[in-house]
Amino acid sequence: MPLAAVAAAVLLGLWISGVADAQQQPVQKQPLQQPPPQAQPVEGPPQDVILAPHRATYEMKLALARPNSGIVEVNGNMVLETADSCDAWNVKQRIKLTFLRNDGEEFETDSNFTSYESKDGLELRFSVRNAQNDEVEEELRGQADLDGIGGKGRASFTLPEARSFDLPAGTLFPTTHLARVIKHAREGDKSVSYKVFDGARLDGAFQVNAVIGKPPRIPPGTPPTRGDVALMRGQPAWSVRFAFFAAGDQGAQPEYELALDLLGNGIARSMLLDYGDFAVDARLIQLQALPRPKC
């Protein structure tokens, strides 16, 4: 999703799902069973949640391939950058993956996402570029604005075509959503639900349900993260499971799910992206602190 992590995951989820659907017949998804979270009153970005500007590199591998998925191997990496520009968060994300199917066919995907989200949570500009085997498959570009926190908004695209649509009252943009989830986790809440729009699709906001629990145990023998690991020291941590539902979809099956080992400053130590027929694991291998500007 664009932690940023959630938006990076949204983009990755849509792209991988689209690639997989183009390669195979869909199968029944098997999401983690979750109690339906209660919708929360919508407020602005919490001032007491301090996100860390950083660049994180993740190693990505296939975690699980269910029967008839057609996928036998996934390898690649994701670089996710969250930069502070005083009045906004600038997010850049690139995901490069190689897929191997059970018939021996191999294909590569390359996804780029950039966004600018104002710190008051009211303005979002975004750009998406997805390619497969070096051929551009999709480009999205546009902006979205909210009338006020908790109010309605409007999204406008210039690519792949000019189009606009309304955003429902209560919509949040990704970094504001991430900060609010961290605040709920700090306050001991176990589940929350918000509408989230990130620009990675043309049909409106997701309904995102989050279940918050204790941080996952790090498996023995896991290689340590390199770089500015001091960013992770002394931070509270939680396991957060997000379920993403398309706008207007009231069914029990989410489009996909995302599990994060999430720290209190917005850094994700690991991710598990579950699309029903297969799941991809992302492990943090390199962390770099980015400077805070003098505003």
Contacts in CASP RR format, 6 or more apart in sequence:
PFRMAT RR
TARGET T0000
AUTHOR 0000-0000-0000
METHOD contacts of the structure
MODEL  1
MPLAAVAAAVLLGLWISGVADAQQQPVQKQPLQQPPPQAQPVEGPPQDVI
LAPHRATYEMKLALARPNSGIVEVNGNMVLETADSCDAWNVKQRIKLTFL
RNDGEEFETDSNFTSYESKDGLELRFSVRNAQNDEVEEELRGQADLDGIG
GKGRASFTLPEARSFDLPAGTLFPTTHLARVIKHAREGDKSVSYKVFDGA
RLDGAFQVNAVIGKPPRIPPGTPPTRGDVALMRGQPAWSVRFAFFAAGDQ
GAQPEYELALDLLGNGIARSMLLDYGDFAVDARLIQLQALPRPKC
1 7 0 8 1.000
1 8 0 8 1.000
1 9 0 8 1.000
1 10 0 8 1.000
1 11 0 8 1.000
1 12 0 8 1.000
1 174 0 8 1.000
1 198 0 8 1.000
1 200 0 8 1.000
1 258 0 8 1.000
2 8 0 8 1.000
2 11 0 8 1.000
2 82 0 8 1.000
2 91 0 8 1.000
2 93 0 8 1.000
2 113 0 8 1.000
2 115 0 8 1.000
2 117 0 8 1.000
2 126 0 8 1.000
2 174 0 8 1.000
2 175 0 8 1.000
2 198 0 8 1.000
3 80 0 8 1.000
3 82 0 8 1.000
3 91 0 8 1.000
3 174 0 8 1.000
3 175 0 8 1.000
3 178 0 8 1.000
3 266 0 8 1.000
3 268 0 8 1.000
4 80 0 8 1.000
4 82 0 8 1.000
4 89 0 8 1.000
4 91 0 8 1.000
4 93 0 8 1.000
4 115 0 8 1.000
4 174 0 8 1.000
4 175 0 8 1.000
4 178 0 8 1.000
4 266 0 8 1.000
5 80 0 8 1.000
5 178 0 8 1.000
5 260 0 8 1.000
5 262 0 8 1.000
5 266 0 8 1.000
5 268 0 8 1.000
5 271 0 8 1.000
6 174 0 8 1.000
6 177 0 8 1.000
6 178 0 8 1.000
6 181 0 8 1.000
6 196 0 8 1.000
6 198 0 8 1.000
6 208 0 8 1.000
6 242 0 8 1.000
6 258 0 8 1.000
7 91 0 8 1.000
7 93 0 8 1.000
7 113 0 8 1.000
7 115 0 8 1.000
7 174 0 8 1.000
7 175 0 8 1.000
7 196 0 8 1.000
7 198 0 8 1.000
7 200 0 8 1.000
8 78 0 8 1.000
8 80 0 8 1.000
8 91 0 8 1.000
8 93 0 8 1.000
8 95 0 8 1.000
8 113 0 8 1.000
9 242 0 8 1.000
9 258 0 8 1.000
9 260 0 8 1.000
9 271 0 8 1.000
9 273 0 8 1.000
10 174 0 8 1.000
10 196 0 8 1.000
10 198 0 8 1.000
10 200 0 8 1.000
10 201 0 8 1.000
10 206 0 8 1.000
10 244 0 8 1.000
11 93 0 8 1.000
11 95 0 8 1.000
11 111 0 8 1.000
11 113 0 8 1.000
11 128 0 8 1.000
11 198 0 8 1.000
11 200 0 8 1.000
12 78 0 8 1.000
12 95 0 8 1.000
12 111 0 8 1.000
12 273 0 8 1.000
12 280 0 8 1.000
13 256 0 8 1.000
13 273 0 8 1.000
13 275 0 8 1.000
14 200 0 8 1.000
14 201 0 8 1.000
15 95 0 8 1.000
15 109 0 8 1.000
15 111 0 8 1.000
15 130 0 8 1.000
15 138 0 8 1.000
16 97 0 8 1.000
16 109 0 8 1.000
16 273 0 8 1.000
16 275 0 8 1.000
16 280 0 8 1.000
17 255 0 8 1.000
17 256 0 8 1.000
17 275 0 8 1.000
19 99 0 8 1.000
19 107 0 8 1.000
19 109 0 8 1.000
19 132 0 8 1.000
20 69 0 8 1.000
20 71 0 8 1.000
20 275 0 8 1.000
20 277 0 8 1.000
20 278 0 8 1.000
23 70 0 8 1.000
23 99 0 8 1.000
23 101 0 8 1.000
23 107 0 8 1.000
24 68 0 8 1.000
24 69 0 8 1.000
24 70 0 8 1.000
24 71 0 8 1.000
24 101 0 8 1.000
24 277 0 8 1.000
25 68 0 8 1.000
26 277 0 8 1.000
27 66 0 8 1.000
27 67 0 8 1.000
27 68 0 8 1.000
27 69 0 8 1.000
27 276 0 8 1.000
27 277 0 8 1.000
28 276 0 8 1.000
29 253 0 8 1.000
29 254 0 8 1.000
29 256 0 8 1.000
29 275 0 8 1.000
29 276 0 8 1.000
29 277 0 8 1.000
30 66 0 8 1.000
30 276 0 8 1.000
31 243 0 8 1.000
31 253 0 8 1.000
31 254 0 8 1.000
31 257 0 8 1.000
31 274 0 8 1.000
31 276 0 8 1.000
32 241 0 8 1.000
32 243 0 8 1.000
32 257 0 8 1.000
32 274 0 8 1.000
34 191 0 8 1.000
34 209 0 8 1.000
34 211 0 8 1.000
34 241 0 8 1.000
34 243 0 8 1.000
35 191 0 8 1.000
35 211 0 8 1.000
36 193 0 8 1.000
36 209 0 8 1.000
37 191 0 8 1.000
37 192 0 8 1.000
37 193 0 8 1.000
37 209 0 8 1.000
37 210 0 8 1.000
37 211 0 8 1.000
38 191 0 8 1.000
38 192 0 8 1.000
38 193 0 8 1.000
39 193 0 8 1.000
39 194 0 8 1.000
40 180 0 8 1.000
40 184 0 8 1.000
40 192 0 8 1.000
40 193 0 8 1.000
40 194 0 8 1.000
42 149 0 8 1.000
42 150 0 8 1.000
42 151 0 8 1.000
42 169 0 8 1.000
42 170 0 8 1.000
42 172 0 8 1.000
42 194 0 8 1.000
43 149 0 8 1.000
43 150 0 8 1.000
43 180 0 8 1.000
44 120 0 8 1.000
44 121 0 8 1.000
44 149 0 8 1.000
44 176 0 8 1.000
44 180 0 8 1.000
45 119 0 8 1.000
45 120 0 8 1.000
45 121 0 8 1.000
45 175 0 8 1.000
45 176 0 8 1.000
45 179 0 8 1.000
45 180 0 8 1.000
46 179 0 8 1.000
46 180 0 8 1.000
46 182 0 8 1.000
46 183 0 8 1.000
48 183 0 8 1.000
49 179 0 8 1.000
49 180 0 8 1.000
49 182 0 8 1.000
49 183 0 8 1.000
49 186 0 8 1.000
49 264 0 8 1.000
50 265 0 8 1.000
51 82 0 8 1.000
51 84 0 8 1.000
51 89 0 8 1.000
51 175 0 8 1.000
51 178 0 8 1.000
51 179 0 8 1.000
51 265 0 8 1.000
51 266 0 8 1.000
52 82 0 8 1.000
52 231 0 8 1.000
52 265 0 8 1.000
52 266 0 8 1.000
52 267 0 8 1.000
52 289 0 8 1.000
53 82 0 8 1.000
53 83 0 8 1.000
53 84 0 8 1.000
53 289 0 8 1.000
53 290 0 8 1.000
53 291 0 8 1.000
53 292 0 8 1.000
54 81 0 8 1.000
54 82 0 8 1.000
54 228 0 8 1.000
54 231 0 8 1.000
54 267 0 8 1.000
54 287 0 8 1.000
54 288 0 8 1.000
54 289 0 8 1.000
54 290 0 8 1.000
55 79 0 8 1.000
55 80 0 8 1.000
55 81 0 8 1.000
55 82 0 8 1.000
55 287 0 8 1.000
55 288 0 8 1.000
55 290 0 8 1.000
56 79 0 8 1.000
56 80 0 8 1.000
56 81 0 8 1.000
56 267 0 8 1.000
56 268 0 8 1.000
56 284 0 8 1.000
56 286 0 8 1.000
56 287 0 8 1.000
56 288 0 8 1.000
57 77 0 8 1.000
57 78 0 8 1.000
57 79 0 8 1.000
57 80 0 8 1.000
57 284 0 8 1.000
57 285 0 8 1.000
57 286 0 8 1.000
57 287 0 8 1.000
58 77 0 8 1.000
58 78 0 8 1.000
58 79 0 8 1.000
58 80 0 8 1.000
58 270 0 8 1.000
58 271 0 8 1.000
58 282 0 8 1.000
58 283 0 8 1.000
58 284 0 8 1.000
58 285 0 8 1.000
59 76 0 8 1.000
59 77 0 8 1.000
59 282 0 8 1.000
59 283 0 8 1.000
59 285 0 8 1.000
60 74 0 8 1.000
60 75 0 8 1.000
60 76 0 8 1.000
60 77 0 8 1.000
60 78 0 8 1.000
60 95 0 8 1.000
60 97 0 8 1.000
60 280 0 8 1.000
60 281 0 8 1.000
60 282 0 8 1.000
60 283 0 8 1.000
61 74 0 8 1.000
61 75 0 8 1.000
61 76 0 8 1.000
61 280 0 8 1.000
61 281 0 8 1.000
61 283 0 8 1.000
62 71 0 8 1.000
62 72 0 8 1.000
62 73 0 8 1.000
62 74 0 8 1.000
62 75 0 8 1.000
62 278 0 8 1.000
62 279 0 8 1.000
62 280 0 8 1.000
62 281 0 8 1.000
63 272 0 8 1.000
63 279 0 8 1.000
63 280 0 8 1.000
63 281 0 8 1.000
64 274 0 8 1.000
64 278 0 8 1.000
64 279 0 8 1.000
65 71 0 8 1.000
65 72 0 8 1.000
65 277 0 8 1.000
65 278 0 8 1.000
66 276 0 8 1.000
66 277 0 8 1.000
66 278 0 8 1.000
68 277 0 8 1.000
69 277 0 8 1.000
69 278 0 8 1.000
70 101 0 8 1.000
70 102 0 8 1.000
70 103 0 8 1.000
70 277 0 8 1.000
71 99 0 8 1.000
71 100 0 8 1.000
71 101 0 8 1.000
71 102 0 8 1.000
71 277 0 8 1.000
71 278 0 8 1.000
72 100 0 8 1.000
72 101 0 8 1.000
72 102 0 8 1.000
72 104 0 8 1.000
73 98 0 8 1.000
73 99 0 8 1.000
73 100 0 8 1.000
74 97 0 8 1.000
74 98 0 8 1.000
74 99 0 8 1.000
74 100 0 8 1.000
74 278 0 8 1.000
74 280 0 8 1.000
75 97 0 8 1.000
75 98 0 8 1.000
76 95 0 8 1.000
76 96 0 8 1.000
76 97 0 8 1.000
76 98 0 8 1.000
77 95 0 8 1.000
77 96 0 8 1.000
78 93 0 8 1.000
78 94 0 8 1.000
78 95 0 8 1.000
78 96 0 8 1.000
78 282 0 8 1.000
79 92 0 8 1.000
79 93 0 8 1.000
79 94 0 8 1.000
80 91 0 8 1.000
80 92 0 8 1.000
80 93 0 8 1.000
81 90 0 8 1.000
81 91 0 8 1.000
81 92 0 8 1.000
81 93 0 8 1.000
81 290 0 8 1.000
82 89 0 8 1.000
82 90 0 8 1.000
82 91 0 8 1.000
82 175 0 8 1.000
82 266 0 8 1.000
82 290 0 8 1.000
83 89 0 8 1.000
83 90 0 8 1.000
83 91 0 8 1.000
83 92 0 8 1.000
83 290 0 8 1.000
84 90 0 8 1.000
84 290 0 8 1.000
84 292 0 8 1.000
84 293 0 8 1.000
85 116 0 8 1.000
85 293 0 8 1.000
86 293 0 8 1.000
86 295 0 8 1.000
87 118 0 8 1.000
87 119 0 8 1.000
87 295 0 8 1.000
88 116 0 8 1.000
88 117 0 8 1.000
88 118 0 8 1.000
88 119 0 8 1.000
88 123 0 8 1.000
89 116 0 8 1.000
89 117 0 8 1.000
89 119 0 8 1.000
89 175 0 8 1.000
90 114 0 8 1.000
90 115 0 8 1.000
90 116 0 8 1.000
91 113 0 8 1.000
91 114 0 8 1.000
91 115 0 8 1.000
91 117 0 8 1.000
91 174 0 8 1.000
91 175 0 8 1.000
92 112 0 8 1.000
92 113 0 8 1.000
92 114 0 8 1.000
93 111 0 8 1.000
93 112 0 8 1.000
93 113 0 8 1.000
93 114 0 8 1.000
94 110 0 8 1.000
94 111 0 8 1.000
94 112 0 8 1.000
94 113 0 8 1.000
95 109 0 8 1.000
95 110 0 8 1.000
95 111 0 8 1.000
96 108 0 8 1.000
96 109 0 8 1.000
96 110 0 8 1.000
96 111 0 8 1.000
97 108 0 8 1.000
97 109 0 8 1.000
97 280 0 8 1.000
98 106 0 8 1.000
98 107 0 8 1.000
98 108 0 8 1.000
99 106 0 8 1.000
99 107 0 8 1.000
99 108 0 8 1.000
99 109 0 8 1.000
100 106 0 8 1.000
101 107 0 8 1.000
107 132 0 8 1.000
107 133 0 8 1.000
108 132 0 8 1.000
108 133 0 8 1.000
108 134 0 8 1.000
109 130 0 8 1.000
109 131 0 8 1.000
109 132 0 8 1.000
110 130 0 8 1.000
110 131 0 8 1.000
110 132 0 8 1.000
110 134 0 8 1.000
111 128 0 8 1.000
111 129 0 8 1.000
111 130 0 8 1.000
111 131 0 8 1.000
112 127 0 8 1.000
112 128 0 8 1.000
112 129 0 8 1.000
112 130 0 8 1.000
113 126 0 8 1.000
113 127 0 8 1.000
113 128 0 8 1.000
113 129 0 8 1.000
113 200 0 8 1.000
114 126 0 8 1.000
114 127 0 8 1.000
115 124 0 8 1.000
115 125 0 8 1.000
115 126 0 8 1.000
115 127 0 8 1.000
115 174 0 8 1.000
115 198 0 8 1.000
115 199 0 8 1.000
116 123 0 8 1.000
116 124 0 8 1.000
116 125 0 8 1.000
116 126 0 8 1.000
117 123 0 8 1.000
117 124 0 8 1.000
117 173 0 8 1.000
117 174 0 8 1.000
117 175 0 8 1.000
117 176 0 8 1.000
118 124 0 8 1.000
120 149 0 8 1.000
121 146 0 8 1.000
121 149 0 8 1.000
121 172 0 8 1.000
121 173 0 8 1.000
121 175 0 8 1.000
121 176 0 8 1.000
122 145 0 8 1.000
122 146 0 8 1.000
122 148 0 8 1.000
122 149 0 8 1.000
123 143 0 8 1.000
123 144 0 8 1.000
123 145 0 8 1.000
123 146 0 8 1.000
124 143 0 8 1.000
124 144 0 8 1.000
124 145 0 8 1.000
124 173 0 8 1.000
124 174 0 8 1.000
124 197 0 8 1.000
124 198 0 8 1.000
124 199 0 8 1.000
125 142 0 8 1.000
125 143 0 8 1.000
126 140 0 8 1.000
126 141 0 8 1.000
126 142 0 8 1.000
126 143 0 8 1.000
126 144 0 8 1.000
126 198 0 8 1.000
126 199 0 8 1.000
126 200 0 8 1.000
127 139 0 8 1.000
127 140 0 8 1.000
127 141 0 8 1.000
127 142 0 8 1.000
128 138 0 8 1.000
128 139 0 8 1.000
128 140 0 8 1.000
128 141 0 8 1.000
128 199 0 8 1.000
128 200 0 8 1.000
129 136 0 8 1.000
129 138 0 8 1.000
129 139 0 8 1.000
130 136 0 8 1.000
130 137 0 8 1.000
130 138 0 8 1.000
130 139 0 8 1.000
131 137 0 8 1.000
138 160 0 8 1.000
139 159 0 8 1.000
139 160 0 8 1.000
140 157 0 8 1.000
140 159 0 8 1.000
140 160 0 8 1.000
140 199 0 8 1.000
140 200 0 8 1.000
140 201 0 8 1.000
140 202 0 8 1.000
141 157 0 8 1.000
141 158 0 8 1.000
141 159 0 8 1.000
142 155 0 8 1.000
142 156 0 8 1.000
142 157 0 8 1.000
142 158 0 8 1.000
142 159 0 8 1.000
142 199 0 8 1.000
143 155 0 8 1.000
143 156 0 8 1.000
144 153 0 8 1.000
144 154 0 8 1.000
144 155 0 8 1.000
144 156 0 8 1.000
144 167 0 8 1.000
144 173 0 8 1.000
144 197 0 8 1.000
144 199 0 8 1.000
145 153 0 8 1.000
145 154 0 8 1.000
146 152 0 8 1.000
146 153 0 8 1.000
146 167 0 8 1.000
146 171 0 8 1.000
146 173 0 8 1.000
147 153 0 8 1.000
150 169 0 8 1.000
150 170 0 8 1.000
150 171 0 8 1.000
151 169 0 8 1.000
151 170 0 8 1.000
151 171 0 8 1.000
152 166 0 8 1.000
152 167 0 8 1.000
152 168 0 8 1.000
152 169 0 8 1.000
152 170 0 8 1.000
152 171 0 8 1.000
153 166 0 8 1.000
153 167 0 8 1.000
153 171 0 8 1.000
154 164 0 8 1.000
154 165 0 8 1.000
154 166 0 8 1.000
154 167 0 8 1.000
155 164 0 8 1.000
155 165 0 8 1.000
155 167 0 8 1.000
155 197 0 8 1.000
155 199 0 8 1.000
155 204 0 8 1.000
156 162 0 8 1.000
156 163 0 8 1.000
156 164 0 8 1.000
157 163 0 8 1.000
157 164 0 8 1.000
157 202 0 8 1.000
160 202 0 8 1.000
163 202 0 8 1.000
165 204 0 8 1.000
167 195 0 8 1.000
167 197 0 8 1.000
167 204 0 8 1.000
167 205 0 8 1.000
168 195 0 8 1.000
168 205 0 8 1.000
168 247 0 8 1.000
170 194 0 8 1.000
170 195 0 8 1.000
171 195 0 8 1.000
171 196 0 8 1.000
171 197 0 8 1.000
171 205 0 8 1.000
172 180 0 8 1.000
172 194 0 8 1.000
172 195 0 8 1.000
172 196 0 8 1.000
172 197 0 8 1.000
173 196 0 8 1.000
173 197 0 8 1.000
173 198 0 8 1.000
174 196 0 8 1.000
174 198 0 8 1.000
177 194 0 8 1.000
177 196 0 8 1.000
177 208 0 8 1.000
178 266 0 8 1.000
180 192 0 8 1.000
180 194 0 8 1.000
181 192 0 8 1.000
181 210 0 8 1.000
181 212 0 8 1.000
181 240 0 8 1.000
181 262 0 8 1.000
182 262 0 8 1.000
182 264 0 8 1.000
182 266 0 8 1.000
184 192 0 8 1.000
184 210 0 8 1.000
184 212 0 8 1.000
185 212 0 8 1.000
185 213 0 8 1.000
185 236 0 8 1.000
185 238 0 8 1.000
185 240 0 8 1.000
185 262 0 8 1.000
185 264 0 8 1.000
186 236 0 8 1.000
186 264 0 8 1.000
188 212 0 8 1.000
189 212 0 8 1.000
190 211 0 8 1.000
190 212 0 8 1.000
190 213 0 8 1.000
191 209 0 8 1.000
191 210 0 8 1.000
191 211 0 8 1.000
191 212 0 8 1.000
192 209 0 8 1.000
192 210 0 8 1.000
192 212 0 8 1.000
193 207 0 8 1.000
193 208 0 8 1.000
193 209 0 8 1.000
193 210 0 8 1.000
194 207 0 8 1.000
194 208 0 8 1.000
195 205 0 8 1.000
195 206 0 8 1.000
195 207 0 8 1.000
195 208 0 8 1.000
196 205 0 8 1.000
196 206 0 8 1.000
196 208 0 8 1.000
197 204 0 8 1.000
197 205 0 8 1.000
197 206 0 8 1.000
198 206 0 8 1.000
203 246 0 8 1.000
203 247 0 8 1.000
204 247 0 8 1.000
205 247 0 8 1.000
206 244 0 8 1.000
206 245 0 8 1.000
206 246 0 8 1.000
206 247 0 8 1.000
206 255 0 8 1.000
207 244 0 8 1.000
207 245 0 8 1.000
207 246 0 8 1.000
207 247 0 8 1.000
207 248 0 8 1.000
207 249 0 8 1.000
208 242 0 8 1.000
208 243 0 8 1.000
208 244 0 8 1.000
208 245 0 8 1.000
209 242 0 8 1.000
209 243 0 8 1.000
209 245 0 8 1.000
209 254 0 8 1.000
210 240 0 8 1.000
210 241 0 8 1.000
210 242 0 8 1.000
210 243 0 8 1.000
211 240 0 8 1.000
211 241 0 8 1.000
211 243 0 8 1.000
212 238 0 8 1.000
212 239 0 8 1.000
212 240 0 8 1.000
213 238 0 8 1.000
213 239 0 8 1.000
213 240 0 8 1.000
214 238 0 8 1.000
214 239 0 8 1.000
215 237 0 8 1.000
215 238 0 8 1.000
215 239 0 8 1.000
215 261 0 8 1.000
216 239 0 8 1.000
216 261 0 8 1.000
216 270 0 8 1.000
218 269 0 8 1.000
222 283 0 8 1.000
223 285 0 8 1.000
225 232 0 8 1.000
225 269 0 8 1.000
225 284 0 8 1.000
225 285 0 8 1.000
225 286 0 8 1.000
225 287 0 8 1.000
226 285 0 8 1.000
226 286 0 8 1.000
226 287 0 8 1.000
227 286 0 8 1.000
227 287 0 8 1.000
227 288 0 8 1.000
228 287 0 8 1.000
228 288 0 8 1.000
228 289 0 8 1.000
229 287 0 8 1.000
230 289 0 8 1.000
231 265 0 8 1.000
231 267 0 8 1.000
231 287 0 8 1.000
231 289 0 8 1.000
232 263 0 8 1.000
232 267 0 8 1.000
232 269 0 8 1.000
232 287 0 8 1.000
235 263 0 8 1.000
235 264 0 8 1.000
235 265 0 8 1.000
235 267 0 8 1.000
236 263 0 8 1.000
236 264 0 8 1.000
237 261 0 8 1.000
237 262 0 8 1.000
237 263 0 8 1.000
237 264 0 8 1.000
237 269 0 8 1.000
238 262 0 8 1.000
238 264 0 8 1.000
239 259 0 8 1.000
239 260 0 8 1.000
239 261 0 8 1.000
239 262 0 8 1.000
240 259 0 8 1.000
240 260 0 8 1.000
240 262 0 8 1.000
241 257 0 8 1.000
241 258 0 8 1.000
241 259 0 8 1.000
241 260 0 8 1.000
242 257 0 8 1.000
242 258 0 8 1.000
242 259 0 8 1.000
242 260 0 8 1.000
243 254 0 8 1.000
243 257 0 8 1.000
244 254 0 8 1.000
244 255 0 8 1.000
244 256 0 8 1.000
244 257 0 8 1.000
244 258 0 8 1.000
245 251 0 8 1.000
245 254 0 8 1.000
245 255 0 8 1.000
246 255 0 8 1.000
249 255 0 8 1.000
256 273 0 8 1.000
256 274 0 8 1.000
256 275 0 8 1.000
256 276 0 8 1.000
257 273 0 8 1.000
257 274 0 8 1.000
258 271 0 8 1.000
258 272 0 8 1.000
258 273 0 8 1.000
258 274 0 8 1.000
259 271 0 8 1.000
259 272 0 8 1.000
259 274 0 8 1.000
260 268 0 8 1.000
260 270 0 8 1.000
260 271 0 8 1.000
261 268 0 8 1.000
261 269 0 8 1.000
261 270 0 8 1.000
261 271 0 8 1.000
262 268 0 8 1.000
262 269 0 8 1.000
263 269 0 8 1.000
267 284 0 8 1.000
267 287 0 8 1.000
268 284 0 8 1.000
269 284 0 8 1.000
270 281 0 8 1.000
270 282 0 8 1.000
270 283 0 8 1.000
270 284 0 8 1.000
271 281 0 8 1.000
271 282 0 8 1.000
272 279 0 8 1.000
272 280 0 8 1.000
272 281 0 8 1.000
272 282 0 8 1.000
273 279 0 8 1.000
273 280 0 8 1.000
273 281 0 8 1.000
273 282 0 8 1.000
END
